[in-house]
Amino acid sequence: MALTTDDQIEIDVRDDAAALAHLLTLPVHARLEALAEMQGASTFDDVAMKRMRQVHESGDGFRISVDDPRYARGLQRLVEADAWGQLRRDLARAWEYQRSALPGIRHPDRIEVRLTLGNPDDPVFVEHTLGYYGMGATPGNIWLVAWPTDYNLTRIGACGVHELVHSLRTPNIETGFNLVEWIVHEGLAEVFTTEVCGRDSTGAWYAEVTGSVLDATLETVTAAFDTGNGFRDWTPYVLGDLVAERIGVRPAGVPHMGGYAVGRLIVERYLAATGLRAAQAIVRPASEILSGAGIPARRPR
């Protein structure tokens, strides 16, 4: 991945709708190879093939081994909602907002964006994560999955904006990734999304994490800031107990997506104290954001 400080960025939203529609007409035994071709991956690339199998056999993607008539209808709903157009427009708008707020920010020179169809039969994905989410932790790549619902069909672009923040923050901070950084990442991404797309564009994943529940979650998450050695250890504190149980990790007593609510609270406190916007705070160290939000520093035990 090449980094630049130019004020231009190539955001390539790969409109896979037609290719996905064709894939769904193929015999199930031919679909994995077709998916690899669609994504430009070689079937000899073991890493890429393993990742695709994981997403579409045990993850939140549609099942490549199942001939399900709902898939074509779900894909058509995404097309009718102009999901790929939403991504193009909202990501372009987000970048214009970011570069006007903070010229010269380091960023990938190109970001490839892919949206795929989700699995309608997973209750955690559909009922708790509301049938959509994205991943943008690797600068230069944004991947999203969606099973269309009345709620998420108007928020696909906003989800892409959230993921864009991860691609922009990572090249601009020098500290390694840990639980503190993950929480701050999510808080900045959520607040930035509201700045670009409006307050109703995101937040429903953790809408019930308020009041005393949010207070308790804040205490649980911040008390764990010194702990853990990787994503499996940190997942319970960011994504919550339901996801922790799915990946075989001990729950931490955190509600679904509770770490997002904590991150957003921390960032909103910091912005209120400094008068900055999320687009300006995107390059600020996590330690500064915690201090400005009044969160005590945690030290290794």
Secondary structure, 3 states (H helix, E strand, C coil): CCEECCCCCEEEEECCHHHHHHHCCCCHHHHHHHHHHHCCCCCCCHHHHHHHHHHHHHCCECCCCCCCHHHHHHHHHHHHCCHHHHHHHHHHHHHHHHHHHCCCCCEECEEEEEEEEECCCCHHHHHHCCCEEEECCCCCEEEEEECCCCCHHHCHHHHHHHHHHHHHHHHHCCCCCCHHHHHHHHHHHHHHHHHHHCHHHCCHHHCCCCHHHHHHHHHHHHHCCCCCCCHHHHHHHHCCHHHHHHCCCCCCCCCCCHHHHHHHHHHHHHHHHHCCCHHHHCCCCHHHHHHHCCCCCCCCC
